[in-house]
């Protein structure tokens, strides 16, 4: 495998980017421990409204990390 570092974010396609990445890695039968996968959590957009779903509060960071996995 030539590439082992993959960077994504929860806002790419409203989370669909991470889902597509997961499905591709599963289909290609890559072992998770052979990869470095990073994600970024969405900071703030006043149009988003609910503060627990955005920002760097503990709730959002923990849920964002779990959802990314």
Secondary structure, DSSP 8 states (H G I E B T S, - for coil): ----EEEEETTGGGGHHHHHHHHHHHHTT--GGG-EEEEE-----TTT--GGGSSS-HHHHHHHHHHH-
